[in-house]
Amino acid sequence: MARYIGPVCRLCRREGTKLFLKGDRCFTDKCAVDRRPYPPGQHGQRRTKFTEYGIRLREKQKVSRIYGILERQFRKYFKEADRGKGVTGETLLSILERRLDNTCFRLGFASTRAEARHLVRHKHVSVNGRTVNIPSFRVKPGDKVEVREASRKMARVSSALDAAEKRGIPTWLDLNRGEFAGTVKTLPVREEITLPIQEQLIVEFYSR
């Protein structure tokens, strides 16, 4: 499966909910889900009824699209969560949240996860003073994530920080706006992940 490069608003409409793939646009009247609340395509307005399998598949697809992860890597994350201690679904979400691209998005260095992935790939981000260009790099408590000094003048970074501070920074992260840096205080817990996700359906999908 190749990475999707088409209009991302179609993905939100396909899942029937906002996946926040377009940044601030998702909070305006221009949001495609608000304007056309039905799946894309010529048959999108037909009434459809999902099977039990279809419901679980759609939930898995929704989460993989939120975080921008392909099937092979998503399955790998699930197997790791299933082997670990604790509730499998909550452990899976914690793993996804601790990806470096998602952490940069949560800190407000980018307006979307795709933009955050771009920042990481192009070596604009460092962890503990060392440049990291792997979006799937997993942060841990005590890590310091910051935008490199040469990249702090980028207008997109400043505007994204302004928007993120209005939305709020998760409590498992601590942002230092003046230094364009953030610290991972603790591991993210389920209560802090406010996305419209039913992780148990994903567990049931892979456990069938």
Secondary structure, DSSP 8 states (H G I E B T S, - for coil): -----S-THHHHHHHTS----SGGGGGSTT-HHHH--S-SSTTTTS-----HHHHHHHHHHHHHHHHT--HHHHHHHHHHHHHSSS-HHHHHHHHHHTBHHHHHHHHTSSSSHHHHHHHHHTT-EEETTEE---TT-B--TT-EEEE-GGGTT-HHHHHHHHHHHHH---TTEEEEGGGTEEEE-S---GGG--SS--HHHHHHHHT-
